[in-house]
Amino acid sequence: MSVLENIAGELKGLDIVDKLWFLARKYQNKVVFSTSFGIEDQVVTDLIFANQIPIKVFTLETGRLFPETYYVWNRTLESYQQPIHAYYPQTDLVQELVNTKGPNSFYESVDNRKECCHIRKIEPLKRALAGNEIWITGIRAEQSINREGMYDLEWDEGNQLIKFHPLFNWSLEEVRQYIATNNIVYNTLHDKGFPSIGCAPCTRAVQPGEDFRAGRWWWEDQSKKECGLHATVVKG
């Protein structure tokens, strides 16, 4: 039986809070949760902080976030009085990119966009995950075509750790209901047609009938709409 199968068996039958507590106890200081302050992430943050679960919460500060995102970040700190650790891109890499290609090179090609994502998100993420064994995310199965083949518990080959998605089987309505019931601060851009909120220059509102991630890197082909944060290889 694989490690994933063992953990899946141990988590079976537990409610969402008990699952998080189980992982926190089993892996102690090697469990982290990444938040981008989207509506799903605010649910997971509340589950962790409101229940005093010893899981480190971190975010990637790309330097290109929406003002609304910073507002939610600050309000979340005020609400829970718990730390959210920020990981920034390396200054020299950002300076070299902007000096060489300008501040908006990501519009010019997929390669340029991926380069920017790597500098501002992927490299800082590697540092945030280093030395950990469990990475918790706010991913839900219905969020995009690329994620439908995923599972709530996965092996991330690239980062050499296990990923757990506690809201994997939740619907958007369940997420919104939790937010409303518990009076949790959330990004108001969600009410303006932004189901997925990333860097401001790379995110727009989604029009009626469009795919969930149509607002992310909208100038690119639909099949390329992942930045690499969740490029997971699943192993049983």
Residue frames relative to the residue before (quaternion, step in Angstrom):
aa qw qx qy qz dx dy dz
M 1.0000 0.0000 0.0000 0.0000 0.00 0.00 0.00
S 0.4320 -0.7203 0.4854 0.2427 3.58 -0.87 0.99
V 0.6752 -0.4734 0.3762 0.4225 3.54 -1.33 0.25
L 0.6469 0.5206 -0.3204 0.4559 3.57 0.97 -0.89
E 0.6558 0.5070 -0.3122 0.4640 3.58 0.93 -0.85
N 0.6275 0.5351 -0.3320 0.4579 3.58 1.02 -0.77
I 0.6887 0.4708 -0.2842 0.4725 3.57 0.86 -0.97
A 0.6253 0.5409 -0.3380 0.4497 3.57 0.99 -0.85
G 0.6548 0.5126 -0.3089 0.4616 3.57 1.02 -0.81
E 0.6683 0.5003 -0.2971 0.4635 3.56 1.03 -0.80
L 0.6866 0.4769 -0.2795 0.4722 3.58 1.12 -0.65
K 0.5118 0.6822 -0.4062 0.3282 3.56 1.21 -0.52
G 0.8136 0.2580 -0.2074 0.4780 3.53 -0.92 0.97
L 0.5982 0.5598 -0.3675 0.4401 3.59 1.24 -0.24
D 0.4419 -0.6440 0.5277 0.3340 3.58 -1.13 0.48
I 0.7440 -0.4627 0.2537 0.4099 3.54 -1.29 0.34
V 0.6540 0.5037 -0.3158 0.4678 3.60 0.99 -0.77
D 0.6666 0.4980 -0.3007 0.4660 3.58 0.95 -0.85
K 0.5969 0.5502 -0.3603 0.4596 3.59 1.12 -0.58
L 0.6701 0.4860 -0.2964 0.4763 3.56 0.94 -0.89
W 0.6398 0.5132 -0.3238 0.4717 3.57 1.01 -0.79
F 0.6318 0.5428 -0.3352 0.4403 3.60 0.95 -0.84
L 0.6867 0.4762 -0.2826 0.4710 3.58 0.86 -0.96
A 0.6341 0.5363 -0.3300 0.4488 3.58 1.01 -0.82
R 0.6926 0.4658 -0.2743 0.4777 3.58 0.97 -0.83
K 0.6766 0.5091 -0.2968 0.4416 3.56 0.92 -0.89
Y 0.7997 0.2724 -0.1205 0.5212 3.57 0.94 -0.90
Q 0.3282 -0.8062 0.4474 0.2053 3.55 1.37 0.12
N 0.8510 -0.1441 0.0972 0.4955 3.62 -0.67 -1.01
K 0.6072 0.5650 -0.3482 0.4369 3.57 1.21 0.39
V 0.5486 0.5501 -0.4126 0.4756 3.55 1.15 0.78
V 0.0139 0.8084 -0.5868 0.0437 3.58 -0.78 1.01
F 0.2057 -0.7481 0.6176 0.1289 3.53 -1.26 0.54
S 0.2260 -0.7779 0.5746 0.1163 3.58 -0.85 0.99
T 0.0640 -0.8058 0.5887 0.0098 3.57 -0.78 1.02
S 0.1530 -0.7473 0.6357 0.1187 3.53 -1.16 0.71
F 0.5159 -0.6873 0.3636 0.3596 3.55 1.40 0.34
G 0.3537 0.6940 -0.5244 0.3438 3.56 1.18 0.65
I 0.7255 -0.4747 0.2756 0.4152 3.56 -1.26 0.29
E 0.6436 0.5031 -0.3259 0.4759 3.61 1.02 -0.73
D 0.6607 0.5179 -0.3080 0.4477 3.56 0.94 -0.89
Q 0.6225 0.5380 -0.3429 0.4533 3.57 1.10 -0.65
V 0.6026 0.5379 -0.3516 0.4732 3.59 1.14 -0.59
V 0.6871 0.4753 -0.2872 0.4686 3.58 0.84 -0.98
T 0.6120 0.5461 -0.3440 0.4570 3.58 1.02 -0.76
D 0.6599 0.4991 -0.3052 0.4713 3.57 0.94 -0.87
L 0.6315 0.5362 -0.3359 0.4482 3.59 0.94 -0.83
I 0.6897 0.4737 -0.2710 0.4759 3.58 0.99 -0.85
F 0.7530 0.4165 -0.2303 0.4544 3.58 0.66 -1.10
A 0.6751 0.5073 -0.3072 0.4388 3.60 0.89 -0.87
N 0.7380 0.3780 -0.2119 0.5173 3.56 1.18 -0.59
Q 0.4308 -0.7424 0.4266 0.2850 3.56 1.35 0.29
I 0.2817 0.7631 -0.5290 0.2418 3.58 1.01 0.81
P 0.3878 -0.7603 0.4717 0.2217 3.63 -0.67 1.05
I 0.3180 0.7059 -0.5533 0.3074 3.55 0.38 1.32
K 0.4167 -0.7160 0.5057 0.2406 3.57 -0.79 1.03
V 0.1796 -0.7706 0.6053 0.0861 3.56 -0.91 0.97
F 0.0366 0.8083 -0.5861 0.0414 3.57 -0.84 0.95
T 0.1603 -0.7680 0.6107 0.1075 3.55 -1.30 0.33
L 0.3947 -0.6877 0.5553 0.2510 3.54 -1.26 0.45
E 0.1780 -0.7868 0.5869 0.0694 3.57 -0.53 1.19
T 0.1709 -0.8452 0.5020 0.0660 3.55 0.03 1.33
G 0.4657 -0.6723 0.4494 0.3595 3.57 1.19 -0.47
R 0.7287 0.3783 -0.2281 0.5234 3.59 1.28 -0.03
L 0.3441 0.7750 -0.4703 0.2446 3.61 1.15 0.53
F 0.5932 -0.5606 0.4476 0.3654 3.55 -1.32 0.39
P 0.5875 -0.5537 0.4426 0.3903 3.63 -1.15 0.51
E 0.6242 0.5550 -0.3361 0.4351 3.59 1.05 -0.76
T 0.6253 0.5380 -0.3330 0.4568 3.58 1.09 -0.68
Y 0.6544 0.4995 -0.3148 0.4723 3.57 0.96 -0.84
Y 0.6099 0.5499 -0.3467 0.4531 3.57 1.10 -0.70
V 0.6658 0.4882 -0.3019 0.4766 3.60 0.88 -0.91
W 0.6057 0.5605 -0.3403 0.4507 3.58 1.02 -0.83
N 0.7091 0.4649 -0.2651 0.4592 3.56 0.78 -1.04
R 0.6583 0.5070 -0.3059 0.4648 3.58 0.96 -0.86
T 0.6251 0.5379 -0.3333 0.4570 3.59 1.07 -0.71
L 0.6322 0.5165 -0.3215 0.4798 3.57 1.02 -0.79
E 0.6626 0.5070 -0.3004 0.4622 3.57 0.96 -0.88
S 0.6758 0.5322 -0.2934 0.4171 3.58 0.95 -0.90
Y 0.8143 0.2950 -0.1250 0.4840 3.56 0.84 -0.99
Q 0.2476 -0.7863 0.5243 0.2132 3.58 1.21 -0.44
Q 0.5181 0.5842 -0.4285 0.4545 3.54 1.03 0.92
P 0.5215 -0.6727 0.4214 0.3131 3.61 -0.99 0.72
I 0.1062 -0.7205 0.6794 0.0894 3.51 -1.26 0.66
H 0.2820 -0.8122 0.4945 0.1280 3.54 -0.36 1.27
A 0.2432 -0.7886 0.5548 0.1059 3.57 -0.78 1.09
Y 0.1194 -0.7617 0.6339 0.0607 3.53 -1.02 0.90
Y 0.1940 -0.8046 0.5587 0.0535 3.53 -0.70 1.19
P 0.5400 -0.5753 0.4776 0.3863 3.60 -1.20 0.36
Q 0.5832 -0.5740 0.4353 0.3754 3.54 -1.20 0.46
T 0.5282 -0.6847 0.4091 0.2912 3.56 -0.72 1.12
D 0.6768 0.5062 -0.3148 0.4320 3.60 0.84 -0.91
L 0.6482 0.5136 -0.3265 0.4577 3.61 1.05 -0.70
V 0.6430 0.5048 -0.3201 0.4787 3.59 1.00 -0.80
Q 0.6543 0.5206 -0.3150 0.4490 3.57 0.91 -0.92
E 0.6603 0.5065 -0.3114 0.4588 3.58 0.92 -0.89
L 0.6484 0.5255 -0.3163 0.4509 3.58 0.96 -0.89
V 0.7104 0.4556 -0.2643 0.4669 3.58 0.80 -1.03
N 0.6556 0.5164 -0.3138 0.4528 3.58 0.97 -0.82
T 0.7107 0.4630 -0.2467 0.4687 3.56 1.07 -0.80
K 0.8413 0.1923 -0.0461 0.5031 3.56 0.85 -1.02
G 0.5539 -0.6087 0.4016 0.4016 3.58 1.23 -0.13
P 0.6681 -0.5613 0.3306 0.3597 3.59 -1.25 0.34
N 0.7873 0.3004 -0.1537 0.5161 3.61 1.17 -0.48
S 0.1747 0.8326 -0.5081 0.1347 3.58 1.05 0.73
F 0.5605 0.6422 -0.3782 0.3612 3.59 1.18 -0.52
Y 0.6012 0.5600 -0.3657 0.4374 3.61 1.18 -0.36
E 0.6465 0.5988 -0.3034 0.3624 3.57 1.15 -0.60
S 0.8009 -0.0938 0.0751 0.5867 3.61 1.08 -0.61
V 0.6258 -0.5289 0.4139 0.3967 3.55 -1.27 0.40
D 0.6349 0.5360 -0.3324 0.4462 3.57 1.00 -0.82
N 0.6542 0.5020 -0.3156 0.4694 3.59 0.95 -0.82
R 0.6478 0.5155 -0.3188 0.4616 3.57 0.98 -0.84
K 0.6672 0.4917 -0.3026 0.4706 3.58 0.94 -0.84
E 0.6016 0.5493 -0.3515 0.4614 3.56 1.12 -0.64
C 0.6589 0.4977 -0.3006 0.4773 3.57 0.96 -0.89
C 0.6467 0.5132 -0.3143 0.4687 3.59 0.95 -0.89
H 0.6426 0.5280 -0.3316 0.4453 3.57 0.97 -0.81
I 0.6954 0.4775 -0.2768 0.4602 3.57 0.87 -0.95
R 0.7680 0.3985 -0.1989 0.4602 3.56 0.84 -1.00
K 0.8133 0.2536 -0.1204 0.5096 3.60 1.10 -0.56
I 0.7223 0.4716 -0.2830 0.4193 3.58 0.66 -1.07
E 0.6884 0.4766 -0.2927 0.4617 3.59 0.82 -0.96
P 0.6569 0.4781 -0.3286 0.4816 3.65 0.89 -0.77
L 0.6147 0.5469 -0.3486 0.4489 3.59 1.05 -0.72
K 0.6195 0.5476 -0.3428 0.4459 3.59 0.97 -0.82
R 0.6643 0.4908 -0.3006 0.4770 3.57 0.98 -0.82
A 0.6577 0.5217 -0.3112 0.4455 3.57 0.99 -0.84
L 0.7295 0.4372 -0.2327 0.4717 3.58 1.03 -0.79
A 0.4801 0.7071 -0.4250 0.2981 3.58 1.19 -0.45
G 0.8289 0.2140 -0.1809 0.4841 3.56 -0.90 0.99
N 0.6186 0.5434 -0.3487 0.4477 3.60 1.26 -0.04
E 0.3536 -0.7510 0.5243 0.1902 3.55 -1.26 0.41
I 0.7723 0.2029 -0.1258 0.5887 3.59 1.21 -0.47
W 0.1033 -0.7692 0.6294 0.0383 3.55 -0.93 1.00
I 0.1605 -0.7933 0.5843 0.0593 3.56 -0.59 1.19
T 0.0664 -0.8036 0.5914 0.0075 3.58 -0.95 0.90
G 0.4812 -0.6585 0.4965 0.2970 3.56 -1.34 0.11
I 0.3064 0.7905 -0.4833 0.2183 3.58 1.25 0.34
R 0.1238 -0.7470 0.6481 0.0816 3.54 -1.17 0.78
A 0.6175 -0.6052 0.3634 0.3470 3.58 -1.05 0.78
E 0.7248 0.4715 -0.2539 0.4334 3.59 0.94 -0.84
Q 0.4678 0.7382 -0.4121 0.2577 3.59 1.24 -0.10
S 0.8137 -0.1027 0.0609 0.5689 3.61 1.02 -0.57
I 0.6548 -0.5192 0.3822 0.3945 3.52 -1.26 0.48
N 0.6560 0.5438 -0.3146 0.4183 3.57 0.96 -0.87
R 0.7382 0.4377 -0.2261 0.4609 3.58 1.16 -0.55
E 0.4620 0.7110 -0.4386 0.2978 3.59 1.26 -0.08
G 0.6887 0.4765 -0.2843 0.4667 3.59 1.15 -0.56
M 0.5147 0.6491 -0.4101 0.3816 3.57 1.29 0.12
Y 0.3012 -0.7202 0.5929 0.1975 3.54 -1.35 0.16
D 0.6309 -0.5554 0.3656 0.3998 3.59 -1.20 0.35
L 0.7513 0.2155 -0.1406 0.6078 3.58 1.25 -0.41
E 0.0736 0.8287 -0.5423 0.1177 3.58 -0.59 1.15
W 0.3759 -0.6652 0.5835 0.2752 3.50 -1.32 0.34
D 0.2166 -0.7659 0.5974 0.0978 3.55 -0.77 1.10
E 0.2999 -0.7991 0.4986 0.1515 3.54 -0.20 1.31
G 0.6637 0.5407 -0.3076 0.4154 3.55 0.95 -0.90
N 0.7790 0.3057 -0.1560 0.5248 3.55 1.02 -0.81
Q 0.3659 -0.7798 0.4480 0.2396 3.56 1.35 0.05
L 0.6357 0.4604 -0.3840 0.4863 3.55 0.75 1.10
I 0.5371 -0.6064 0.4802 0.3366 3.54 -1.34 0.11
K 0.2105 -0.7596 0.6029 0.1232 3.56 -1.02 0.84
F 0.0847 -0.7799 0.6194 0.0315 3.53 -1.04 0.86
H 0.1355 -0.7895 0.5977 0.0331 3.54 -0.83 1.09
P 0.2226 -0.8378 0.4810 0.1310 3.63 0.12 1.23
L 0.7238 0.4018 -0.2439 0.5052 3.61 1.15 -0.53
F 0.2378 0.8422 -0.4684 0.1214 3.56 1.29 0.18
N 0.7895 0.3130 -0.1550 0.5047 3.58 0.88 -0.92
W 0.4524 0.6781 -0.4588 0.3536 3.59 1.24 0.24
S 0.3752 -0.6737 0.5837 0.2545 3.54 -1.22 0.58
L 0.6436 -0.5038 0.3884 0.4257 3.57 -1.26 0.29
E 0.6206 0.5482 -0.3434 0.4431 3.58 1.05 -0.74
E 0.6402 0.5138 -0.3264 0.4686 3.61 1.01 -0.77
V 0.6265 0.5292 -0.3282 0.4688 3.57 1.05 -0.78
R 0.6829 0.4864 -0.2851 0.4646 3.57 0.84 -0.99
Q 0.6398 0.5285 -0.3280 0.4513 3.58 1.02 -0.77
Y 0.6350 0.5231 -0.3226 0.4680 3.59 1.02 -0.81
I 0.6421 0.5294 -0.3119 0.4585 3.56 0.96 -0.90
A 0.6936 0.4779 -0.2729 0.4648 3.57 0.89 -0.97
T 0.6688 0.5211 -0.3004 0.4369 3.58 0.89 -0.96
N 0.7742 0.3469 -0.1691 0.5017 3.56 0.98 -0.87
N 0.3961 -0.7595 0.4452 0.2609 3.56 1.33 0.20
I 0.2628 0.7872 -0.5031 0.2412 3.54 0.90 1.02
V 0.4817 -0.6531 0.5003 0.3020 3.57 -0.96 0.86
Y 0.0344 0.7901 -0.6110 0.0352 3.57 -1.01 0.82
N 0.6325 -0.5548 0.3934 0.3707 3.53 -1.29 0.39
T 0.3994 -0.7511 0.4772 0.2207 3.60 -0.58 1.15
L 0.4907 0.6411 -0.4424 0.3905 3.61 1.22 -0.17
H 0.5582 0.5996 -0.3924 0.4181 3.60 1.18 -0.48
D 0.6798 0.4756 -0.2850 0.4801 3.59 1.13 -0.58
K 0.6974 0.4493 -0.2524 0.4980 3.58 1.30 -0.12
G 0.7071 -0.4888 0.2559 0.4422 3.56 1.16 0.62
F 0.5699 0.5653 -0.3948 0.4470 3.59 1.22 0.42
P 0.1162 -0.8117 0.5685 0.0669 3.65 -0.02 1.18
S 0.7700 0.1945 -0.0917 0.6007 3.57 1.14 -0.70
I 0.0805 -0.8306 0.5509 -0.0123 3.57 -0.62 1.14
G 0.0221 0.8007 -0.5962 0.0535 3.55 -0.63 1.15
C 0.7906 -0.1669 0.1742 0.5628 3.55 -0.87 -0.97
A 0.6043 -0.6194 0.3725 0.3354 3.57 -0.98 0.86
P 0.7017 0.4639 -0.3133 0.4407 3.67 0.78 -0.82
C 0.7439 0.4179 -0.2016 0.4809 3.57 1.22 -0.49
T 0.6964 0.4285 -0.2613 0.5130 3.59 1.24 0.22
R 0.0138 0.7734 -0.6336 0.0148 3.55 -0.98 0.90
A 0.6377 -0.5041 0.4033 0.4203 3.56 -1.31 0.16
V 0.4038 -0.6930 0.5474 0.2388 3.55 -1.20 0.61
Q 0.3744 -0.7339 0.5274 0.2076 3.55 -0.94 0.93
P 0.6575 -0.5114 0.3608 0.4194 3.64 -1.14 0.49
G 0.8015 0.2691 -0.2179 0.4875 3.56 -0.87 1.00
E 0.5820 0.5861 -0.3783 0.4178 3.58 1.24 -0.23
D 0.6249 -0.5388 0.4231 0.3744 3.55 -1.32 0.44
F 0.6973 -0.4973 0.3432 0.3857 3.53 -1.26 0.61
R 0.7962 0.2982 -0.1490 0.5049 3.58 0.86 -0.93
A 0.3063 0.7755 -0.5020 0.2295 3.60 1.19 0.39
G 0.6676 0.5207 -0.2938 0.4436 3.57 1.16 -0.55
R 0.6296 0.5001 -0.3396 0.4880 3.58 1.27 -0.11
W 0.8368 -0.0691 0.0156 0.5428 3.60 -0.79 1.04
W 0.0449 0.8781 -0.4740 0.0483 3.53 1.00 0.98
W 0.6282 0.5506 -0.3328 0.4376 3.60 1.21 -0.39
E 0.6532 0.5142 -0.3099 0.4613 3.59 1.28 -0.11
D 0.6557 -0.4801 0.4093 0.4146 3.52 -1.37 0.17
Q 0.6122 -0.6065 0.3755 0.3412 3.58 -1.00 0.89
S 0.6785 0.5336 -0.2960 0.4090 3.59 0.95 -0.85
K 0.6929 0.4880 -0.2732 0.4551 3.60 1.21 -0.36
K 0.4933 0.7344 -0.3822 0.2669 3.60 1.26 0.01
E 0.5261 0.5237 -0.5049 0.4405 3.54 0.57 1.20
C 0.3859 -0.7419 0.4980 0.2295 3.57 -0.97 0.77
G 0.6142 -0.5646 0.3500 0.4259 3.58 1.25 -0.26
L 0.4571 0.6891 -0.4550 0.3305 3.59 1.22 -0.13
H 0.8051 0.2246 -0.0954 0.5406 3.55 1.01 -0.84
A 0.2648 0.7473 -0.5490 0.2646 3.56 0.99 0.91
T 0.0543 0.8576 -0.4998 0.1079 3.52 0.36 1.34
V 0.1898 -0.7260 0.6465 0.1373 3.53 -1.12 0.73
V 0.2535 -0.8001 0.5297 0.1227 3.55 -0.59 1.16
K 0.0225 -0.7755 0.6309 -0.0038 3.52 -0.97 0.92
G 0.4194 -0.7247 0.4912 0.2402 3.53 -0.93 0.88
